[in-house]
Amino acid sequence: METLGKTLKSTRENVSLTLKDVENATGISNAYLSQLENEKIKKPSASILYKLANVYKIDLNVLLHAAGIIEKSDETEAPKLTLLEKEIQFYKDKLSPQEEKEVVDFIKFLRYKKTNDTTL
């Protein structure tokens, strides 16, 4: 089992956030977040973990299990995301509906181009 600190740090890095970004999004101080990641604080409150789970877009049970607050269940495994999935997850809430459509159209264009490119 991965420790809470390692889980928090790797998840934060996977969604491309700095400690300052997380502080701004949650109101949890940068220093406290650092202590969590460096395992100086091992059992934060469930409300802290709830805030972090929301920002990191991760199941709360994953963090509760890593902190030793609950027993592991089948749903507590953090999914392994590809780089594309991580980037989409990070930016999806920041895009306007028009930008979302443009991203989808661009992906379709890339697939069409690859399918119809005879030089490959």
Buried (B, 14 or more C-beta within 10 A) or exposed (E): EBBBBEBBBEBBEBBEBEBEBBBEBBEBEBEBBBBBBEEEBEEBEBEBBBBBBEBBBBBBBBBBBBBEBBEEEEEBEBEEBEEEEBEBBBBEEEEEEEEEEEBEEEEEEEEEEEEEEEEE
